Structures are given as C-alpha cells and as structure tokens.
Amino acid sequence: MSTGMFVVLTAVVFFLITCVAILDIARKDFGSIQMKALWAFVVAMLPFIGVLVYFVFGFRRGKRPAADAPVD
C-alpha cells in the first residue's frame, strides 16, 4: 500500500468516526443545549483529537431519549 493510499484511508476512517460522534451527540440529551453545542464544537473543530476526547469523556454523559433506549 502506498503512502498516499494510507493517508486517504486514514482520513476516510476518521471522517466516518466523526460523523458517528456528531450523530450520537445530536441524538443524546446532555442536560442543556450549551453542553450539546460544546461537544459538537469540540468534535468538529479539533480533528482527530476531538473525536477521541468525546468517546473517552462525553460518550457516557449524554442520555438517550426513552424512544431509543433498549428494552430490558
């Protein structure tokens, strides 16, 4: 695999992970619209690092709406 192909593949993977993170932020309730906007801003404006920060610190903070919650 050439270096160019590796760079493109890595960029596509991180783009898809960023999309997943932004969709997750949009679906969850973080208590206030400001917190939701802050997480979306961090993920969108800090490439690579923002997604990692969200999945480490923010992923479990938001609550899913009752319609999306799994039935136990």
CHARMM-style PDB file with segment names, atoms N, HN, CA, C and O in Angstrom:
ATOM      1  N   MET     1       0.853  -1.172   0.000  1.00  0.00      PROA
ATOM      2  CA  MET     1       0.000   0.000   0.000  1.00  0.00      PROA
ATOM      3  C   MET     1       0.897   1.231   0.000  1.00  0.00      PROA
ATOM      4  O   MET     1       1.858   1.330   0.762  1.00  0.00      PROA
ATOM      5  N   SER     2       0.555   2.153  -0.868  1.00  0.00      PROA
ATOM      6  HN  SER     2      -0.226   2.073  -1.487  1.00  0.00      PROA
ATOM      7  CA  SER     2       1.365   3.363  -0.964  1.00  0.00      PROA
ATOM      8  C   SER     2       1.020   4.325   0.172  1.00  0.00      PROA
ATOM      9  O   SER     2      -0.012   4.190   0.829  1.00  0.00      PROA
ATOM     10  N   THR     3       1.888   5.279   0.382  1.00  0.00      PROA
ATOM     11  HN  THR     3       2.726   5.388  -0.152  1.00  0.00      PROA
ATOM     12  CA  THR     3       1.693   6.263   1.443  1.00  0.00      PROA
ATOM     13  C   THR     3       0.439   7.098   1.191  1.00  0.00      PROA
ATOM     14  O   THR     3      -0.309   7.395   2.122  1.00  0.00      PROA
ATOM     15  N   GLY     4       0.214   7.470  -0.044  1.00  0.00      PROA
ATOM     16  HN  GLY     4       0.822   7.229  -0.800  1.00  0.00      PROA
ATOM     17  CA  GLY     4      -0.964   8.254  -0.386  1.00  0.00      PROA
ATOM     18  C   GLY     4      -2.253   7.501  -0.077  1.00  0.00      PROA
ATOM     19  O   GLY     4      -3.200   8.076   0.461  1.00  0.00      PROA
ATOM     20  N   MET     5      -2.289   6.238  -0.412  1.00  0.00      PROA
ATOM     21  HN  MET     5      -1.520   5.771  -0.849  1.00  0.00      PROA
ATOM     22  CA  MET     5      -3.469   5.418  -0.142  1.00  0.00      PROA
ATOM     23  C   MET     5      -3.698   5.279   1.359  1.00  0.00      PROA
ATOM     24  O   MET     5      -4.841   5.295   1.814  1.00  0.00      PROA
ATOM     25  N   PHE     6      -2.639   5.144   2.117  1.00  0.00      PROA
ATOM     26  HN  PHE     6      -1.710   5.131   1.747  1.00  0.00      PROA
ATOM     27  CA  PHE     6      -2.743   5.048   3.572  1.00  0.00      PROA
ATOM     28  C   PHE     6      -3.320   6.329   4.175  1.00  0.00      PROA
ATOM     29  O   PHE     6      -4.174   6.273   5.060  1.00  0.00      PROA
ATOM     30  N   VAL     7      -2.858   7.469   3.699  1.00  0.00      PROA
ATOM     31  HN  VAL     7      -2.164   7.515   2.980  1.00  0.00      PROA
ATOM     32  CA  VAL     7      -3.335   8.758   4.197  1.00  0.00      PROA
ATOM     33  C   VAL     7      -4.822   8.922   3.880  1.00  0.00      PROA
ATOM     34  O   VAL     7      -5.595   9.336   4.744  1.00  0.00      PROA
ATOM     35  N   VAL     8      -5.223   8.604   2.664  1.00  0.00      PROA
ATOM     36  HN  VAL     8      -4.595   8.268   1.962  1.00  0.00      PROA
ATOM     37  CA  VAL     8      -6.623   8.733   2.266  1.00  0.00      PROA
ATOM     38  C   VAL     8      -7.499   7.784   3.080  1.00  0.00      PROA
ATOM     39  O   VAL     8      -8.569   8.180   3.541  1.00  0.00      PROA
ATOM     40  N   LEU     9      -7.072   6.566   3.258  1.00  0.00      PROA
ATOM     41  HN  LEU     9      -6.203   6.244   2.883  1.00  0.00      PROA
ATOM     42  CA  LEU     9      -7.838   5.589   4.031  1.00  0.00      PROA
ATOM     43  C   LEU     9      -7.980   6.027   5.491  1.00  0.00      PROA
ATOM     44  O   LEU     9      -9.055   5.890   6.076  1.00  0.00      PROA
ATOM     45  N   THR    10      -6.921   6.543   6.071  1.00  0.00      PROA
ATOM     46  HN  THR    10      -6.048   6.654   5.596  1.00  0.00      PROA
ATOM     47  CA  THR    10      -6.973   7.043   7.441  1.00  0.00      PROA
ATOM     48  C   THR    10      -7.925   8.233   7.551  1.00  0.00      PROA
ATOM     49  O   THR    10      -8.687   8.326   8.513  1.00  0.00      PROA
ATOM     50  N   ALA    11      -7.888   9.128   6.591  1.00  0.00      PROA
ATOM     51  HN  ALA    11      -7.268   9.052   5.810  1.00  0.00      PROA
ATOM     52  CA  ALA    11      -8.779  10.291   6.600  1.00  0.00      PROA
ATOM     53  C   ALA    11     -10.242   9.855   6.482  1.00  0.00      PROA
ATOM     54  O   ALA    11     -11.104  10.409   7.164  1.00  0.00      PROA
ATOM     55  N   VAL    12     -10.528   8.892   5.644  1.00  0.00      PROA
ATOM     56  HN  VAL    12      -9.827   8.442   5.090  1.00  0.00      PROA
ATOM     57  CA  VAL    12     -11.897   8.404   5.486  1.00  0.00      PROA
ATOM     58  C   VAL    12     -12.392   7.756   6.773  1.00  0.00      PROA
ATOM     59  O   VAL    12     -13.536   7.970   7.172  1.00  0.00      PROA
ATOM     60  N   VAL    13     -11.551   6.974   7.418  1.00  0.00      PROA
ATOM     61  HN  VAL    13     -10.622   6.800   7.093  1.00  0.00      PROA
ATOM     62  CA  VAL    13     -11.937   6.326   8.677  1.00  0.00      PROA
ATOM     63  C   VAL    13     -12.241   7.376   9.746  1.00  0.00      PROA
ATOM     64  O   VAL    13     -13.262   7.277  10.427  1.00  0.00      PROA
ATOM     65  N   PHE    14     -11.393   8.359   9.903  1.00  0.00      PROA
ATOM     66  HN  PHE    14     -10.563   8.439   9.350  1.00  0.00      PROA
ATOM     67  CA  PHE    14     -11.634   9.393  10.901  1.00  0.00      PROA
ATOM     68  C   PHE    14     -12.837  10.250  10.551  1.00  0.00      PROA
ATOM     69  O   PHE    14     -13.537  10.710  11.453  1.00  0.00      PROA
ATOM     70  N   PHE    15     -13.103  10.480   9.264  1.00  0.00      PROA
ATOM     71  HN  PHE    15     -12.535  10.106   8.531  1.00  0.00      PROA
ATOM     72  CA  PHE    15     -14.294  11.211   8.858  1.00  0.00      PROA
ATOM     73  C   PHE    15     -15.553  10.440   9.256  1.00  0.00      PROA
ATOM     74  O   PHE    15     -16.505  11.027   9.770  1.00  0.00      PROA
ATOM     75  N   LEU    16     -15.557   9.140   9.022  1.00  0.00      PROA
ATOM     76  HN  LEU    16     -14.784   8.663   8.604  1.00  0.00      PROA
ATOM     77  CA  LEU    16     -16.719   8.323   9.388  1.00  0.00      PROA
ATOM     78  C   LEU    16     -16.921   8.281  10.897  1.00  0.00      PROA
ATOM     79  O   LEU    16     -18.055   8.346  11.373  1.00  0.00      PROA
ATOM     80  N   ILE    17     -15.834   8.173  11.651  1.00  0.00      PROA
ATOM     81  HN  ILE    17     -14.913   8.120  11.265  1.00  0.00      PROA
ATOM     82  CA  ILE    17     -15.940   8.179  13.117  1.00  0.00      PROA
ATOM     83  C   ILE    17     -16.456   9.530  13.599  1.00  0.00      PROA
ATOM     84  O   ILE    17     -17.248   9.585  14.540  1.00  0.00      PROA
ATOM     85  N   THR    18     -16.021  10.617  12.973  1.00  0.00      PROA
ATOM     86  HN  THR    18     -15.377  10.573  12.209  1.00  0.00      PROA
ATOM     87  CA  THR    18     -16.520  11.948  13.324  1.00  0.00      PROA
ATOM     88  C   THR    18     -18.013  12.051  13.049  1.00  0.00      PROA
ATOM     89  O   THR    18     -18.752  12.615  13.857  1.00  0.00      PROA
ATOM     90  N   CYS    19     -18.464  11.517  11.928  1.00  0.00      PROA
ATOM     91  HN  CYS    19     -17.864  11.059  11.272  1.00  0.00      PROA
ATOM     92  CA  CYS    19     -19.902  11.516  11.615  1.00  0.00      PROA
ATOM     93  C   CYS    19     -20.695  10.735  12.649  1.00  0.00      PROA
ATOM     94  O   CYS    19     -21.768  11.172  13.066  1.00  0.00      PROA
ATOM     95  N   VAL    20     -20.186   9.594  13.064  1.00  0.00      PROA
ATOM     96  HN  VAL    20     -19.315   9.238  12.726  1.00  0.00      PROA
ATOM     97  CA  VAL    20     -20.855   8.794  14.100  1.00  0.00      PROA
ATOM     98  C   VAL    20     -20.937   9.582  15.402  1.00  0.00      PROA
ATOM     99  O   VAL    20     -21.976   9.578  16.061  1.00  0.00      PROA
ATOM    100  N   ALA    21     -19.868  10.248  15.774  1.00  0.00      PROA
ATOM    101  HN  ALA    21     -19.024  10.251  15.238  1.00  0.00      PROA
ATOM    102  CA  ALA    21     -19.861  11.035  17.013  1.00  0.00      PROA
ATOM    103  C   ALA    21     -20.865  12.182  16.949  1.00  0.00      PROA
ATOM    104  O   ALA    21     -21.589  12.419  17.916  1.00  0.00      PROA
ATOM    105  N   ILE    22     -20.919  12.894  15.827  1.00  0.00      PROA
ATOM    106  HN  ILE    22     -20.331  12.701  15.042  1.00  0.00      PROA
ATOM    107  CA  ILE    22     -21.852  14.018  15.706  1.00  0.00      PROA
ATOM    108  C   ILE    22     -23.296  13.525  15.720  1.00  0.00      PROA
ATOM    109  O   ILE    22     -24.156  14.164  16.325  1.00  0.00      PROA
ATOM    110  N   LEU    23     -23.575  12.412  15.071  1.00  0.00      PROA
ATOM    111  HN  LEU    23     -22.877  11.892  14.579  1.00  0.00      PROA
ATOM    112  CA  LEU    23     -24.927  11.837  15.122  1.00  0.00      PROA
ATOM    113  C   LEU    23     -25.283  11.395  16.537  1.00  0.00      PROA
ATOM    114  O   LEU    23     -26.426  11.552  16.965  1.00  0.00      PROA
ATOM    115  N   ASP    24     -24.325  10.849  17.259  1.00  0.00      PROA
ATOM    116  HN  ASP    24     -23.396  10.722  16.911  1.00  0.00      PROA
ATOM    117  CA  ASP    24     -24.563  10.442  18.642  1.00  0.00      PROA
ATOM    118  C   ASP    24     -24.852  11.660  19.522  1.00  0.00      PROA
ATOM    119  O   ASP    24     -25.736  11.619  20.378  1.00  0.00      PROA
ATOM    120  N   ILE    25     -24.115  12.724  19.312  1.00  0.00      PROA
ATOM    121  HN  ILE    25     -23.396  12.757  18.617  1.00  0.00      PROA
ATOM    122  CA  ILE    25     -24.339  13.966  20.065  1.00  0.00      PROA
ATOM    123  C   ILE    25     -25.727  14.514  19.753  1.00  0.00      PROA
ATOM    124  O   ILE    25     -26.427  14.975  20.655  1.00  0.00      PROA
ATOM    125  N   ALA    26     -26.127  14.467  18.502  1.00  0.00      PROA
ATOM    126  HN  ALA    26     -25.559  14.092  17.770  1.00  0.00      PROA
ATOM    127  CA  ALA    26     -27.440  15.000  18.110  1.00  0.00      PROA
ATOM    128  C   ALA    26     -28.586  14.211  18.746  1.00  0.00      PROA
ATOM    129  O   ALA    26     -29.628  14.783  19.063  1.00  0.00      PROA
ATOM    130  N   ARG    27     -28.401  12.905  18.934  1.00  0.00      PROA
ATOM    131  HN  ARG    27     -27.554  12.440  18.676  1.00  0.00      PROA
ATOM    132  CA  ARG    27     -29.458  12.067  19.495  1.00  0.00      PROA
ATOM    133  C   ARG    27     -29.576  12.148  21.004  1.00  0.00      PROA
ATOM    134  O   ARG    27     -30.661  11.932  21.544  1.00  0.00      PROA
ATOM    135  N   LYS    28     -28.507  12.449  21.690  1.00  0.00      PROA
ATOM    136  HN  LYS    28     -27.626  12.625  21.251  1.00  0.00      PROA
ATOM    137  CA  LYS    28     -28.497  12.389  23.155  1.00  0.00      PROA
ATOM    138  C   LYS    28     -28.871  13.717  23.797  1.00  0.00      PROA
ATOM    139  O   LYS    28     -28.770  14.784  23.192  1.00  0.00      PROA
ATOM    140  N   ASP    29     -29.308  13.606  25.052  1.00  0.00      PROA
ATOM    141  HN  ASP    29     -29.390  12.739  25.544  1.00  0.00      PROA
ATOM    142  CA  ASP    29     -29.629  14.779  25.859  1.00  0.00      PROA
ATOM    143  C   ASP    29     -28.493  14.987  26.857  1.00  0.00      PROA
ATOM    144  O   ASP    29     -28.218  14.113  27.679  1.00  0.00      PROA
ATOM    145  N   PHE    30     -27.838  16.134  26.786  1.00  0.00      PROA
ATOM    146  HN  PHE    30     -28.061  16.844  26.117  1.00  0.00      PROA
ATOM    147  CA  PHE    30     -26.720  16.437  27.668  1.00  0.00      PROA
ATOM    148  C   PHE    30     -27.103  17.375  28.805  1.00  0.00      PROA
ATOM    149  O   PHE    30     -26.235  17.909  29.496  1.00  0.00      PROA
ATOM    150  N   GLY    31     -28.403  17.573  28.998  1.00  0.00      PROA
ATOM    151  HN  GLY    31     -29.108  17.139  28.437  1.00  0.00      PROA
ATOM    152  CA  GLY    31     -28.855  18.428  30.078  1.00  0.00      PROA
ATOM    153  C   GLY    31     -29.123  19.850  29.646  1.00  0.00      PROA
ATOM    154  O   GLY    31     -30.045  20.487  30.153  1.00  0.00      PROA
ATOM    155  N   SER    32     -28.339  20.356  28.724  1.00  0.00      PROA
ATOM    156  HN  SER    32     -27.589  19.838  28.312  1.00  0.00      PROA
ATOM    157  CA  SER    32     -28.560  21.704  28.204  1.00  0.00      PROA
ATOM    158  C   SER    32     -28.085  21.761  26.759  1.00  0.00      PROA
ATOM    159  O   SER    32     -27.238  20.977  26.330  1.00  0.00      PROA
ATOM    160  N   ILE    33     -28.638  22.688  26.039  1.00  0.00      PROA
ATOM    161  HN  ILE    33     -29.326  23.325  26.388  1.00  0.00      PROA
ATOM    162  CA  ILE    33     -28.257  22.858  24.643  1.00  0.00      PROA
ATOM    163  C   ILE    33     -26.817  23.367  24.533  1.00  0.00      PROA
ATOM    164  O   ILE    33     -26.141  23.115  23.536  1.00  0.00      PROA
ATOM    165  N   GLN    34     -26.352  24.085  25.563  1.00  0.00      PROA
ATOM    166  HN  GLN    34     -26.901  24.290  26.373  1.00  0.00      PROA
ATOM    167  CA  GLN    34     -24.981  24.590  25.545  1.00  0.00      PROA
ATOM    168  C   GLN    34     -23.966  23.436  25.615  1.00  0.00      PROA
ATOM    169  O   GLN    34     -22.939  23.464  24.938  1.00  0.00      PROA
ATOM    170  N   MET    35     -24.263  22.436  26.432  1.00  0.00      PROA
ATOM    171  HN  MET    35     -25.097  22.413  26.983  1.00  0.00      PROA
ATOM    172  CA  MET    35     -23.344  21.289  26.528  1.00  0.00      PROA
ATOM    173  C   MET    35     -23.331  20.499  25.228  1.00  0.00      PROA
ATOM    174  O   MET    35     -22.281  20.035  24.784  1.00  0.00      PROA
ATOM    175  N   LYS    36     -24.499  20.348  24.624  1.00  0.00      PROA
ATOM    176  HN  LYS    36     -25.353  20.725  24.985  1.00  0.00      PROA
ATOM    177  CA  LYS    36     -24.579  19.640  23.348  1.00  0.00      PROA
ATOM    178  C   LYS    36     -23.781  20.395  22.283  1.00  0.00      PROA
ATOM    179  O   LYS    36     -23.038  19.795  21.506  1.00  0.00      PROA
ATOM    180  N   ALA    37     -23.948  21.712  22.262  1.00  0.00      PROA
ATOM    181  HN  ALA    37     -24.551  22.198  22.894  1.00  0.00      PROA
ATOM    182  CA  ALA    37     -23.221  22.534  21.293  1.00  0.00      PROA
ATOM    183  C   ALA    37     -21.716  22.493  21.550  1.00  0.00      PROA
ATOM    184  O   ALA    37     -20.923  22.474  20.609  1.00  0.00      PROA
ATOM    185  N   LEU    38     -21.327  22.479  22.808  1.00  0.00      PROA
ATOM    186  HN  LEU    38     -21.971  22.494  23.573  1.00  0.00      PROA
ATOM    187  CA  LEU    38     -19.906  22.409  23.151  1.00  0.00      PROA
ATOM    188  C   LEU    38     -19.291  21.105  22.656  1.00  0.00      PROA
ATOM    189  O   LEU    38     -18.215  21.113  22.058  1.00  0.00      PROA
ATOM    190  N   TRP    39     -19.971  19.982  22.904  1.00  0.00      PROA
ATOM    191  HN  TRP    39     -20.845  19.975  23.390  1.00  0.00      PROA
ATOM    192  CA  TRP    39     -19.448  18.697  22.433  1.00  0.00      PROA
ATOM    193  C   TRP    39     -19.365  18.669  20.914  1.00  0.00      PROA
ATOM    194  O   TRP    39     -18.375  18.197  20.356  1.00  0.00      PROA
ATOM    195  N   ALA    40     -20.396  19.170  20.239  1.00  0.00      PROA
ATOM    196  HN  ALA    40     -21.201  19.554  20.692  1.00  0.00      PROA
ATOM    197  CA  ALA    40     -20.373  19.195  18.773  1.00  0.00      PROA
ATOM    198  C   ALA    40     -19.236  20.079  18.264  1.00  0.00      PROA
ATOM    199  O   ALA    40     -18.570  19.735  17.288  1.00  0.00      PROA
ATOM    200  N   PHE    41     -19.014  21.213  18.923  1.00  0.00      PROA
ATOM    201  HN  PHE    41     -19.555  21.493  19.716  1.00  0.00      PROA
ATOM    202  CA  PHE    41     -17.931  22.112  18.548  1.00  0.00      PROA
ATOM    203  C   PHE    41     -16.567  21.434  18.729  1.00  0.00      PROA
ATOM    204  O   PHE    41     -15.709  21.521  17.850  1.00  0.00      PROA
ATOM    205  N   VAL    42     -16.370  20.769  19.852  1.00  0.00      PROA
ATOM    206  HN  VAL    42     -17.067  20.698  20.565  1.00  0.00      PROA
ATOM    207  CA  VAL    42     -15.091  20.086  20.124  1.00  0.00      PROA
ATOM    208  C   VAL    42     -14.826  19.017  19.072  1.00  0.00      PROA
ATOM    209  O   VAL    42     -13.717  18.918  18.547  1.00  0.00      PROA
ATOM    210  N   VAL    43     -15.851  18.215  18.762  1.00  0.00      PROA
ATOM    211  HN  VAL    43     -16.752  18.296  19.188  1.00  0.00      PROA
ATOM    212  CA  VAL    43     -15.672  17.137  17.789  1.00  0.00      PROA
ATOM    213  C   VAL    43     -15.400  17.697  16.399  1.00  0.00      PROA
ATOM    214  O   VAL    43     -14.541  17.186  15.680  1.00  0.00      PROA
ATOM    215  N   ALA    44     -16.126  18.742  16.017  1.00  0.00      PROA
ATOM    216  HN  ALA    44     -16.823  19.157  16.601  1.00  0.00      PROA
ATOM    217  CA  ALA    44     -15.993  19.269  14.663  1.00  0.00      PROA
ATOM    218  C   ALA    44     -14.726  20.105  14.463  1.00  0.00      PROA
ATOM    219  O   ALA    44     -14.145  20.095  13.377  1.00  0.00      PROA
ATOM    220  N   MET    45     -14.298  20.820  15.491  1.00  0.00      PROA
ATOM    221  HN  MET    45     -14.770  20.828  16.373  1.00  0.00      PROA
ATOM    222  CA  MET    45     -13.200  21.769  15.304  1.00  0.00      PROA
ATOM    223  C   MET    45     -11.817  21.228  15.678  1.00  0.00      PROA
ATOM    224  O   MET    45     -10.805  21.832  15.321  1.00  0.00      PROA
ATOM    225  N   LEU    46     -11.763  20.133  16.369  1.00  0.00      PROA
ATOM    226  HN  LEU    46     -12.585  19.642  16.659  1.00  0.00      PROA
ATOM    227  CA  LEU    46     -10.471  19.533  16.710  1.00  0.00      PROA
ATOM    228  C   LEU    46     -10.330  18.190  15.991  1.00  0.00      PROA
ATOM    229  O   LEU    46     -10.680  17.148  16.545  1.00  0.00      PROA
ATOM    230  N   PRO    47      -9.823  18.216  14.773  1.00  0.00      PROA
ATOM    231  CA  PRO    47      -9.735  16.970  14.021  1.00  0.00      PROA
ATOM    232  C   PRO    47      -8.918  15.920  14.765  1.00  0.00      PROA
ATOM    233  O   PRO    47      -7.909  16.233  15.397  1.00  0.00      PROA
ATOM    234  N   PHE    48      -9.357  14.696  14.683  1.00  0.00      PROA
ATOM    235  HN  PHE    48     -10.177  14.441  14.169  1.00  0.00      PROA
ATOM    236  CA  PHE    48      -8.733  13.521  15.289  1.00  0.00      PROA
ATOM    237  C   PHE    48      -8.844  13.540  16.816  1.00  0.00      PROA
ATOM    238  O   PHE    48      -9.332  12.577  17.408  1.00  0.00      PROA
ATOM    239  N   ILE    49      -8.406  14.606  17.450  1.00  0.00      PROA
ATOM    240  HN  ILE    49      -8.010  15.388  16.969  1.00  0.00      PROA
ATOM    241  CA  ILE    49      -8.381  14.665  18.911  1.00  0.00      PROA
ATOM    242  C   ILE    49      -9.785  14.852  19.476  1.00  0.00      PROA
ATOM    243  O   ILE    49     -10.114  14.253  20.500  1.00  0.00      PROA
ATOM    244  N   GLY    50     -10.612  15.660  18.838  1.00  0.00      PROA
ATOM    245  HN  GLY    50     -10.345  16.147  18.007  1.00  0.00      PROA
ATOM    246  CA  GLY    50     -11.960  15.926  19.335  1.00  0.00      PROA
ATOM    247  C   GLY    50     -12.805  14.669  19.427  1.00  0.00      PROA
ATOM    248  O   GLY    50     -13.544  14.484  20.393  1.00  0.00      PROA
ATOM    249  N   VAL    51     -12.700  13.812  18.433  1.00  0.00      PROA
ATOM    250  HN  VAL    51     -12.099  13.963  17.648  1.00  0.00      PROA
ATOM    251  CA  VAL    51     -13.455  12.557  18.445  1.00  0.00      PROA
ATOM    252  C   VAL    51     -12.978  11.670  19.586  1.00  0.00      PROA
ATOM    253  O   VAL    51     -13.786  11.079  20.303  1.00  0.00      PROA
ATOM    254  N   LEU    52     -11.683  11.582  19.750  1.00  0.00      PROA
ATOM    255  HN  LEU    52     -11.026  12.062  19.168  1.00  0.00      PROA
ATOM    256  CA  LEU    52     -11.142  10.750  20.832  1.00  0.00      PROA
ATOM    257  C   LEU    52     -11.566  11.285  22.198  1.00  0.00      PROA
ATOM    258  O   LEU    52     -11.919  10.508  23.085  1.00  0.00      PROA
ATOM    259  N   VAL    53     -11.533  12.600  22.371  1.00  0.00      PROA
ATOM    260  HN  VAL    53     -11.246  13.231  21.651  1.00  0.00      PROA
ATOM    261  CA  VAL    53     -11.963  13.209  23.634  1.00  0.00      PROA
ATOM    262  C   VAL    53     -13.433  12.910  23.886  1.00  0.00      PROA
ATOM    263  O   VAL    53     -13.818  12.586  25.009  1.00  0.00      PROA
ATOM    264  N   TYR    54     -14.259  13.018  22.844  1.00  0.00      PROA
ATOM    265  HN  TYR    54     -13.947  13.282  21.932  1.00  0.00      PROA
ATOM    266  CA  TYR    54     -15.689  12.741  23.020  1.00  0.00      PROA
ATOM    267  C   TYR    54     -15.929  11.292  23.433  1.00  0.00      PROA
ATOM    268  O   TYR    54     -16.684  11.035  24.370  1.00  0.00      PROA
ATOM    269  N   PHE    55     -15.298  10.347  22.746  1.00  0.00      PROA
ATOM    270  HN  PHE    55     -14.684  10.556  21.985  1.00  0.00      PROA
ATOM    271  CA  PHE    55     -15.548   8.944  23.069  1.00  0.00      PROA
ATOM    272  C   PHE    55     -14.974   8.538  24.426  1.00  0.00      PROA
ATOM    273  O   PHE    55     -15.468   7.593  25.040  1.00  0.00      PROA
ATOM    274  N   VAL    56     -13.953   9.225  24.898  1.00  0.00      PROA
ATOM    275  HN  VAL    56     -13.552   9.993  24.398  1.00  0.00      PROA
ATOM    276  CA  VAL    56     -13.394   8.919  26.212  1.00  0.00      PROA
ATOM    277  C   VAL    56     -14.200   9.586  27.331  1.00  0.00      PROA
ATOM    278  O   VAL    56     -14.498   8.951  28.343  1.00  0.00      PROA
ATOM    279  N   PHE    57     -14.556  10.875  27.152  1.00  0.00      PROA
ATOM    280  HN  PHE    57     -14.314  11.391  26.330  1.00  0.00      PROA
ATOM    281  CA  PHE    57     -15.179  11.630  28.244  1.00  0.00      PROA
ATOM    282  C   PHE    57     -16.664  11.921  28.066  1.00  0.00      PROA
ATOM    283  O   PHE    57     -17.388  11.983  29.060  1.00  0.00      PROA
ATOM    284  N   GLY    58     -17.142  12.100  26.850  1.00  0.00      PROA
ATOM    285  HN  GLY    58     -16.555  12.050  26.042  1.00  0.00      PROA
ATOM    286  CA  GLY    58     -18.510  12.558  26.654  1.00  0.00      PROA
ATOM    287  C   GLY    58     -19.516  11.504  26.270  1.00  0.00      PROA
ATOM    288  O   GLY    58     -20.718  11.715  26.429  1.00  0.00      PROA
ATOM    289  N   PHE    59     -19.057  10.368  25.766  1.00  0.00      PROA
ATOM    290  HN  PHE    59     -18.080  10.196  25.637  1.00  0.00      PROA
ATOM    291  CA  PHE    59     -19.957   9.351  25.230  1.00  0.00      PROA
ATOM    292  C   PHE    59     -20.964   8.856  26.263  1.00  0.00      PROA
ATOM    293  O   PHE    59     -22.135   8.667  25.935  1.00  0.00      PROA
ATOM    294  N   ARG    60     -20.540   8.647  27.479  1.00  0.00      PROA
ATOM    295  HN  ARG    60     -19.588   8.800  27.746  1.00  0.00      PROA
ATOM    296  CA  ARG    60     -21.422   8.116  28.521  1.00  0.00      PROA
ATOM    297  C   ARG    60     -22.190   9.206  29.274  1.00  0.00      PROA
ATOM    298  O   ARG    60     -23.090   8.890  30.052  1.00  0.00      PROA
ATOM    299  N   ARG    61     -21.856  10.470  29.062  1.00  0.00      PROA
ATOM    300  HN  ARG    61     -21.125  10.727  28.430  1.00  0.00      PROA
ATOM    301  CA  ARG    61     -22.521  11.559  29.788  1.00  0.00      PROA
ATOM    302  C   ARG    61     -23.918  11.839  29.275  1.00  0.00      PROA
ATOM    303  O   ARG    61     -24.826  12.109  30.061  1.00  0.00      PROA
ATOM    304  N   GLY    62     -24.099  11.781  27.994  1.00  0.00      PROA
ATOM    305  HN  GLY    62     -23.361  11.562  27.355  1.00  0.00      PROA
ATOM    306  CA  GLY    62     -25.409  12.056  27.422  1.00  0.00      PROA
ATOM    307  C   GLY    62     -26.370  10.904  27.670  1.00  0.00      PROA
ATOM    308  O   GLY    62     -25.963   9.748  27.787  1.00  0.00      PROA
ATOM    309  N   LYS    63     -27.644  11.237  27.749  1.00  0.00      PROA
ATOM    310  HN  LYS    63     -27.976  12.176  27.655  1.00  0.00      PROA
ATOM    311  CA  LYS    63     -28.676  10.223  27.962  1.00  0.00      PROA
ATOM    312  C   LYS    63     -29.492  10.077  26.701  1.00  0.00      PROA
ATOM    313  O   LYS    63     -29.869  11.064  26.068  1.00  0.00      PROA
ATOM    314  N   ARG    64     -29.758   8.847  26.346  1.00  0.00      PROA
ATOM    315  HN  ARG    64     -29.451   8.046  26.860  1.00  0.00      PROA
ATOM    316  CA  ARG    64     -30.583   8.595  25.162  1.00  0.00      PROA
ATOM    317  C   ARG    64     -32.040   8.885  25.500  1.00  0.00      PROA
ATOM    318  O   ARG    64     -32.480   8.636  26.623  1.00  0.00      PROA
ATOM    319  N   PRO    65     -32.784   9.406  24.543  1.00  0.00      PROA
ATOM    320  CA  PRO    65     -34.224   9.593  24.784  1.00  0.00      PROA
ATOM    321  C   PRO    65     -34.897   8.246  25.021  1.00  0.00      PROA
ATOM    322  O   PRO    65     -34.371   7.213  24.608  1.00  0.00      PROA
ATOM    323  N   ALA    66     -36.044   8.245  25.674  1.00  0.00      PROA
ATOM    324  HN  ALA    66     -36.472   9.085  26.009  1.00  0.00      PROA
ATOM    325  CA  ALA    66     -36.730   6.998  26.026  1.00  0.00      PROA
ATOM    326  C   ALA    66     -37.070   6.158  24.809  1.00  0.00      PROA
ATOM    327  O   ALA    66     -37.084   4.931  24.908  1.00  0.00      PROA
ATOM    328  N   ALA    67     -37.344   6.765  23.670  1.00  0.00      PROA
ATOM    329  HN  ALA    67     -37.333   7.762  23.589  1.00  0.00      PROA
ATOM    330  CA  ALA    67     -37.691   6.014  22.463  1.00  0.00      PROA
ATOM    331  C   ALA    67     -36.501   5.211  21.932  1.00  0.00      PROA
ATOM    332  O   ALA    67     -36.694   4.169  21.307  1.00  0.00      PROA
ATOM    333  N   ASP    68     -35.276   5.682  22.173  1.00  0.00      PROA
ATOM    334  HN  ASP    68     -35.119   6.529  22.681  1.00  0.00      PROA
ATOM    335  CA  ASP    68     -34.073   4.989  21.679  1.00  0.00      PROA
ATOM    336  C   ASP    68     -33.496   4.026  22.703  1.00  0.00      PROA
ATOM    337  O   ASP    68     -32.626   3.224  22.362  1.00  0.00      PROA
ATOM    338  N   ALA    69     -33.955   4.080  23.946  1.00  0.00      PROA
ATOM    339  HN  ALA    69     -34.662   4.731  24.223  1.00  0.00      PROA
ATOM    340  CA  ALA    69     -33.382   3.246  25.000  1.00  0.00      PROA
ATOM    341  C   ALA    69     -33.725   1.778  24.758  1.00  0.00      PROA
ATOM    342  O   ALA    69     -34.842   1.461  24.348  1.00  0.00      PROA
ATOM    343  N   PRO    70     -32.774   0.886  25.009  1.00  0.00      PROA
ATOM    344  CA  PRO    70     -33.065  -0.548  24.829  1.00  0.00      PROA
ATOM    345  C   PRO    70     -34.054  -1.035  25.885  1.00  0.00      PROA
ATOM    346  O   PRO    70     -34.073  -0.542  27.013  1.00  0.00      PROA
ATOM    347  N   VAL    71     -34.859  -1.994  25.503  1.00  0.00      PROA
ATOM    348  HN  VAL    71     -34.843  -2.395  24.587  1.00  0.00      PROA
ATOM    349  CA  VAL    71     -35.858  -2.546  26.424  1.00  0.00      PROA
ATOM    350  C   VAL    71     -35.218  -3.691  27.190  1.00  0.00      PROA
ATOM    351  O   VAL    71     -34.676  -4.623  26.596  1.00  0.00      PROA
ATOM    352  N   ASP    72     -35.284  -3.615  28.507  1.00  0.00      PROA
ATOM    353  HN  ASP    72     -35.724  -2.858  28.990  1.00  0.00      PROA
ATOM    354  CA  ASP    72     -34.692  -4.672  29.342  1.00  0.00      PROA
ATOM    355  C   ASP    72     -35.730  -5.665  29.779  1.00  0.00      PROA
ATOM    356  OT1 ASP    72     -35.411  -6.620  30.486  1.00  0.00      PROA
TER     357      ASP     72
END
